[in-house]
Amino acid sequence: MPAFIIIHSTITKPELFQKYVEASEDSLNQYHGKYLLGGMVTDILEGNHDQKRTVIFEFPDESQARNWYHSDEYGAVKHLKDNTGSFDFVLVDSF
């Protein structure tokens, strides 16, 4: 079953953040991560949510998603998002 990494974020330095996006693309491809959607949160219909953007990546399974996030390839570029905003990464295994 597919697994998803959902990222909620508020970007404060978009120019620097773009470098992270570009640098992480190869590692996503290597672990069969697929960009599904990205967009701005337009309304909170219920509950609390303090981030402004949401991005969803799909992976073939939970193992691939975890392997990507903890990989040396992603680890080498992950620091590029430091000080560019705030981020919440959530792993969701579908059923």
C-alpha positions, 0 to 999 in steps of 0.5 A: 500500500502506498505511504505518504509524507505530508509536509506542513510549512510556513516559508520565511525565505523562499529564495533559500528554500527553493535551493533545498527543493531543487537539491532534494529532487534527485533523492526523492526520485531515487526512493520512488517518491512522487510529488502529488500536490502542494498548495496554500492552506486557504481555510481551517475547517476544524481544529488547529493548524498553524502552517500555511502550506501543505505538500504531499509526496507518495511512496510505494510503501512505508519502508520507501518513505522512511528510507528516503527520509533517513537516507544519506542522499536526503541527509546531504541536502536536508540542512538546506531548509534550515532557517528557511521556515518552519516544517512539520513532516508526517508519515502516513501509511495508507490502508 
